[in-house]
Amino acid sequence: MKILVIGTGYVGSTTAMVFAELGWKVMGLDTDVHKIRQLRQGLLHFHEPGLEDLLKKHIQSGQIRFTTDKDKAIQESDVIFICVGTPSRPDGSADLRFVKQVSFEIGQKMNGYKLVVTKSTVPVGTQELVTGWIKAAQEHVYPFDVASNPEFLREGKAVTDALNPDRIVIGSESKRATNLLKSLYHSVKCPLVITTPRTAELIKYASNAFLATKISYINELARLCDELNVNVKDVAGGIGLDPRIGSSFLQAGIGYGGSCFPKDVSALILTARQNNIELSVLEKVVKVNQTQHSYLTDKARARLGSFSGKKIAILGLAFKPDTDDIREAPALRIIESLLNERAQLRLYDPIATLPNDVKYESVAVCLEVEEALKEADAVFLCTEWPIIRGIDWAQMKHVMSHGNVFDGRNILNAHDMQAMGYYYQSIGSND
């Protein structure tokens, strides 16, 4: 079978490379000429460990190609994965315009049976919409199936997750489509969940929403730990040993971000409202996440008196380590808050950068940690990069004007920092 992946963003590129690694012939399709040119040269347009190595390997082997030719790509393919963006609208709903556009193009250009698979994260009922859009666009009636096969990739761990998944979910009402998808994944050893398209679509949203709930739960609990003089790390360690709970996503900090959790939780809440159901727990999850960064900045303000005119270092822009993704990153909320109070900022991240079209006054982007910390009145740690964990804080004490450290990821040891003469404030773990 020949596989076509439409959309060469984070999900699409990873999907294409992994199917090539599994031995299939793959073509990546995108309208962005610059992206395609880069991919043909073996260059990724985003940071994901290990993925560029797979790209170069399979360009050389001929397992993968990239094109902007929609007609040829669709007509030569057997299985088509839709991996285009589904950004949030202002009301929190998923914007399906790109999915709709691609569906129409598939309908117009198909020349025989096609299995169309939605890999993009989409609301419940999208499989039915895609089916209708393809039918409406067909100039000649050809048989086709539409299935749902959601991705469960962690940014920074995408290659590992894709090659060693904890489950594969196939949502299909067609035996032919189900069997085709099972054959694509035949060499992958993991539980296979065969269900309806609607169930598969909801599994994806419910999974991300549950993980976001764990994060907001431990973050809100950390606020109580501060008042009770209890270390939230010890609490998380204790409850995480319960197999019914598990230890993952119980690291207190300044909140979640990225391209998935904020968008998917909002979309699920809206879906519930549209069906006259209130997901009050998830609404609280969002509220906690939106205020978590200010919990730390309030502590910093109480220490500094005011941010006006203060030199503040921000270490870490990405929403998590091992990615350059700054979408919905808590660091950006802290930056905005400090700028509104007229602070002077120096930013450092080993990989992530601010978009070219984002320009702030009173902001300097630094290439080295020491440059960011020079003469700083305070520092906020916003991403748990290894290089930030490994800073020689004894040496940096002489670089900063005032040793005020506000650890938004709880990555340092409070006793060690205090012993070096720092004022150290984390979230729920200062004992």
N, C-alpha and C positions, 0 to 999 in steps of 0.2 A: 504494500500500500504506500502511496505517496501522500505525505502530510503537508498541509499548508497551514501556516500560522499567520493570522492577520493581526498586525499590530506588533511592533518590535520594542515596546517599552519593557518595564521590569518583568512582568508576567510573561509576555510574549517571547522575549529573548530567552528567558530561562526555559520555558516550555519547548521552544525550538531546539535549544542546545541539548536538553535532556533526551528528547526523542532521537536526536542524532546519535547520542551516546548509547541509546538502547538498540541502535542498529537500523533505524528507519531513514529513508530518504526524506529530507525536510526542505521546505522553501519558506522563507520569511518574507512577508509582503508588508510594505508600508508606503504611505504617500510622501513621507519626509525623505527627500532625495539625499539630504546631508547624512541622516542616520544610516540609510542604506549604503552610502559610499563608505562611511566609517566601518560598518559591519563587514563589508566586503574586504576591507583592509585588515580585519581582525581586531578592530578597536571597539570597545563598548563605550556607550555614551553615559554610563552611570557606573558606580563602584559596587561590585559584588564579588567577594573573594572566590577564586576558582573558576568563575564563569568565563572570563576572557581566555583562559587556558583551553577550555572546551571549545570555544569559538575558533581559535586558531587551529586546533587539532582537526576539527571537522570541516573547516574550509579547505584545509590541505588534503583531507581524505576524500573530499567531494560529497560527503554525506549531507552537507547543508549549503544552500545558496540563498541569495537575497535579491529581491526584485521590487520594482515599482509598477510592473506590468500586471494589472488586475486581470485582464481577460485571460492571458496565458496561464497565470498562476491558478486561477479558479478552475479553468477547464482541464488542466493537467493533474489536478489533485483528486484524491479519493476521500480524504477526511480533512475537514476544514475547522480549525480551532479559532474561535473569535476571542481575541485577547486585547481588545481596545479599551480605552479608559471609560469609566463610569463615574465621573466626578459628582460631587454634591451640588445640588441647586441651593439657592438661599433658604428654602424651606426644609432642607435636610434630605430631600428625596434624591434618588439616583438619577442622573441625567443619562438617558439611554439613546441620545441622538446618534452617537457613533455606532452603537450596536444596530440601530435601525438602518443607518446608511449602509453599513456593511451587509446587512441582511438583504436589502434591495439589490445591491450589486451582485450578490451571490445568485439571487433569483434571476436577474437579467442575463448573467453570463454563463450559467451552468449548462452543461452539454450532455448530462447523463446523471445517474444516481450519485448523490453526495450525502455523506454524513456530516452534518454541521453540529459543532460542539461548542457550547458557551463555556469558556474558561474564565471570562471576566466575572467579577462579583456583581450579581444582578438581583433585583427584587423577585420575590415569589410571583410566578406567573409569566416571567420573561420568556421561557421556552415556548409558551403558547403565542406570545407576541411575535417572536422570531419566526415561528412557523407561518403565521398569517402574513408577515411582511414578505417572506420569500415567495409564498403563493401569489400574493398580489403583484409581485414584480416579474413573475415568469412570463416570458414571451412564448415559450413552448413548454408544454407540461412534461416535466421530468419528475420521477420519484425522488424523494429525499426524506431524511429523518433529522430531527433536531434533538439533541441530548444535552444534559447538563453534567459537567465534570469540573466542579470547583477546585481551585488551587488552595493549598494550605502551606504556603511558603513563608518562612521567617526571613526578613531582610537581613543580610549578613550570613545566613545559613542556607540560602536557597538551593545550592547545588546538593548539599547533604540531604536536605528535606525532600528534594525531588527524586533523588536516586534511592533514598531509603525512607519512604513515607511511612507514617504510622497508620494510614488508611488511604484507600482510593474510593471516592464516592462517584458512582455512576447513576445519574437520574435519566431513565429512559422508559418509554412505553412501547418500544419496538425491540423484539428479540434480535432482529438483524443488527440494529445499532448497538445493542448491548454486547452482542458477540464480537462485533468489530472492535469496540473499545476494550473489551477483555483481551482480545488478541494483541492490541497495541501494548498492553501492560503485562503480557504473559511472563516476562522475565523478572518482574518486580515482585518480591515476596513481602506481602503485607495483607491485612484484612481487606476484603473487597465488599463494599456496601452497595448493593444493587437496590435501587428504590425508584420512586417516581420523580419526575423533574421538579415538581414543587417541593418535595421533601428535600431533595439535594440542594436546591437553592436556599431553603431555610436552614439546613445544616450549616452552611457556610456562615450565614449571618449570626446564627445562634452560637457558633463556636467562638467567633471573634468577640461577640458581646459578653460571653461568659468570662473570657480572659480579661477583658476590660473591667468587668465587675470585680475580679480578684484584685486587680491593681488598685482600683478606687477603694475597695474594702480595707486593704492593708494601709493605704495612705491615710484614710480617715482614722483608722485605729492608731496610727503613729501619732496623730495629734493628741489622742488620749494618753498615749505612752509618755509624751513630753510632760503632761500635767501630773502623771503618777510616778514620775522618775523611774520608769521601766524601759528597758531597751527593746525596741520593736524587732530588732534582729533576733533576739532570743525568743520572743513571742512567735515570730514567723517560723523559726527553726523548730519550735515545739509543736506547733499545729501542722506544719508541713510534713511531719513524720507520719501523720495519719494518712493512710493510703486513700481514704475517701476525699481528702483535701489536696494532698500533694504539695511539693515545695516550690514549683514553678510559679512565676508571676506573683510572688509574695515579697518582692523587694520594694520597700517603701522609698519614695522619692518625690519628684516634682510633677509626676503625672505621665500619662502615655501620650504619644503623638504618632506621626507617620501617616501613610496614605490609606491605611486600612481601618484601624480601630475607630477613630473619630467619625469617619464617613459611614462605616457599616453600622455602628451603634445608632447614629442619627436616622439612617434609612430604615432600620428595624423598628425604631420607635414610631416613625411616621407610618410605616405599614400597619402597625398595630392600631394607631389612631384612625386610619382609613377604614379599619374593620371594627371600629367601636370598642377596642380593647385598650386598656391603660397599662403600659409596662412601667409602673411606678419605680420599681427597683432600678431599671436602666436609666430612667430620668434622673434619679439621684446619682447614679454612676457618672453621668455627664456633668452634673453640677459640681460634684467633688473634684473631678478632673479639671474643670474650668477654673477652680479657685485654688488648686493645690500649689501652683507656683507662687501665688500671693501669700500663702502661709509662710513661705521662706523669706520673701521680700519684706513682709511685715516684721519679721524677726531682725532682719538686717537694718531696717529703718529705725527700729527701737535701739539698736546698738550705735548706729552712726548719727542719729538725730535727724539727718536729712541727706538725700542723695545729691542735692544741688551742688554742682561744682566738684563733686567727689570723683576720683579716678577709680573706675571699677573694671576689673578684668573678668571676662566671661570665657571659661574654658569648656569648649564643647558646644557645637551648634547642631549636629545631627541628633535626631530624636533617639538614637541608640547607637552603640558602637558597631563598627564593621559595615557602615553604610554612609553614603553621602546625602541621604534623604533628610531634608529639613522641613518637609511638609508637616504642619501642625506641631512642630517641635516645641517643647516647653521653653527651651532657651529663647525662642523668638518672643514668647510672652514676657519673659523677664526683661529682655532687651527693650521691648516697647514700654514696659512699665518704668524702667529706669530712665529712659530717654524723656518720657513725659514729665519726669521730675528733674530734668536738666543735669543728669549725670554725664560724665565723659567716659566713654567705653573703649576698651581694647578687647578684640575678639580673637580667639585662637581655636582652630580645629585642625587635626592632621589631614583630613580628607574633605570635609564639607566646606562649602563656601556660600556666601550670600549670592542670590541671583544678580546678574549683571545690571538689571533694571532697578534694583533696590539700592538706593543711596540714602545714607543717614548722615546728618551733620553730627559732630561730636562722636564719631565712631571711627576707629582705626582697626583694620584687619591685620593681624600679626602673623608672621611666619614661624615664630619660635615662642615657646612657653615663656621664657624669661623676658622676652620683649613685651608680652602682654602683662606680665606681673610687675614690670619696672615702675617703681614709685606708686604702686596701686594702694588705695586706701582699703580696698576689700576685693575679694575674689569670689565668684560664684562658680561652682563645679556643676556643669549641666549635662555632661555625657560621660559615661564610665569607660572612656578609652584607656587601654593599658598604659599609654604614654602619660596620661594624666594621673593614673594610679601610682605610677612609678616616679613621680616628681621628687627631687631631693628637696624636701621642704625645709630642712635645716639650712641649706644654702639659700633658698628663696626668701627666707626670713630677712636676710640682709638686702634683698632686692626691693621688697615692698616697703612702702612708707609706713603702713600700719598692718599688722598681722591679723586681719579679720578674714576668716575663711567660712563661707556658707556653702556647705556640701549638700547639693540637691540630689545626690545619688547615693549618699551614705557609703562612700568608697574608702574613706580614711578612718583611722583609729582615733577616737576622741582623746584618750589618755596620752597617746604619743604626740598629738598636735598640741595639746595643752602643756605638755612637758617641754616642748620647744618654745613656749611663750606665745603661742597663737591663741586668739579668741576663736574658738571653733564651735560652729553651730550646724548640726545636721537636722534630720527629720526623724524624731522619735528614737534617737540612739545616742544621747549625750552623756549617759552615766559613766 
